Amino acid sequence: MDLTSVLGIISGFLLIIIAIQRGGASRSFFDLSAILITVGGSLAATVVSFRKEDIGKVLSVASIAFKQRTIDYTATMEQLISLADLARREGLIALDNTLDTVDDEFLKRGLQLVVDGIDPEIIQEILETGISEIGARHKMGRKLFDQMAMFAPAFGMIGTLIGLIQMLRTLNDPSKIGPGMAVALVTTFYGAVLAYMVFMPLSAKLAIRSQEEILHKAIILEGILAIQSGDNPRIVAEKLRAYLPSSERDEVEYVKRQAPTGEEVGSSL
């Protein structure tokens, strides 16, 4: 689980609760009707925004915001460099023996296409389509939180209007105007808190996750095309290192290897 997402939301709520407690009259900030209108209305409207068959997929993608995911770009690059070295020394067909050891399905798919002798243009088209599909799937997951961030303040305002209407019925009793106004504004408060402290930050977290995965897939695509074209492993390393910030490029190494004849085929970058 991604502790930064969970702790961020929890700490935000705690700070708001502490501020309310310090101001007194904390019970005025809890109203069951306001919760039903804001939370229930936002959920209902969001469900209406998606097709029934998409809801499960959207929830699955949205859950990524709460999962701890670390993409090791360096390990992927070094794996691609090693594969490029193998392909250059023993031929592309030698990659077939490594497929069972590859965990990343996208990389395995690309290597299989290379082993099958598919044209580079077709491989690039197939893998780029896969990257585009990943981006579209992530965009759909972000839409869940974006929709809820949009609906929460709106239903908060609806709850406020309902409260104001009910308050206006008691104008003949001035003692009820103040408490009635407070209750009416609670729903707007709920809507703003949910939108700006929960839904929008989670959408931003998903955007970051999407960028990370798409970059990872782009690195794999570059490596696959370089391997198929027979590039020297040193050249492959330089191509892949270009995807990283300059501060991280030194972490990617092309380990010195020896060819079967004893000839050196690479050196540290």
HUPE-V692073 format. One record per helix or strand of 2 or more residues. SS is the DSSP state (H for helix, E for strand). FROM is the first residue (numbers start at 1). LEN is the number of residues. If there is no record, write none. Layout:
# HUPE-V692073
ss,from,len
SS,FROM,LEN
SS,FROM,LEN
This chain:
# HUPE-V692073
ss,from,len
H,3,21
H,26,4
H,32,17
H,52,15
H,73,18
H,92,10
H,105,11
H,120,49
H,174,55
H,233,9
H,249,3
